[in-house]
Amino acid sequence: MPLKIAAGNWKMNGTAASLGEISALGAALPDPAPAVVICPPAPLLFRAHEIAGPLRITIGAQDCHNDTEGAYTGDISAEMIADTGATHVILGHSERREAYAETNDDVRDKIRAAWNAGLTAILCIGESGEDRAANNTLDIIGGQLAGSLPNGATAASTLVAYEPIWAIGTGKVPTLEEIIEVHDFIRDRLTQRFGVETGSEISLLYGGSVKPDNAETIFRAENVDGALVGGASLRATDFAPIIAALARS
Ligand code: PEP
């Protein structure tokens, strides 16, 4: 069975004052709890890890460079992320693909760098509203998966998050049937490429306007093993009920 995982992407939100949300979340976790990963902005990684360590919460970053070191002003390497104690890194988020023109090749190189540093990559893939309207969703997802995910993926090194771009931060959510169709498709592609044993163990997360009031329904789908949550991960009072719904699923 794939691991159940709830990951929170704080994006460019939060200062040291927000770290109290991690403590509050730790106190509100169900027992047993699914795996919980919080991805705060890079300047908070070290302190977030110190706070999260005793709380059954792990910490992830939101991006990394594909090189290990060098003249890349403003960037951080996967090694630097691992050095903070963080264990995960989000890669290929649609906001980076769009705003920084990251290609599948870029994302693939970054995933290799993450693996080399011992990090688990959370690979994001998803179609735009136009792609969905034109019935191109599965082509886009298949292309991103094939192009961004390097050979050698394992359940320990990789999570795949299906994040329809039109659902991110909009309050719009695909129907359960639409989520099931894409997640089943991703599962098939992973088992074809990496074999049944590995492909069926890689956790598949859904992301895009997951909230406390829709999480239960989304987690009903067989190949939804968790969620990547943006806005609703910023407050423990919102994220905890989503995690509780995952624990019950
Ligand atoms: C995200 O950006 O990864 C995300 C899922 O955001 P939100 O939950 O706010 O839609």
Residues whose N, C-alpha, C, O or C-beta is under 5 A from the ligand:
A	BS01	PEP	N9 A167 I168 G169 T170 G207 G208 S209 V210 L228 V229 G230 G231 A232
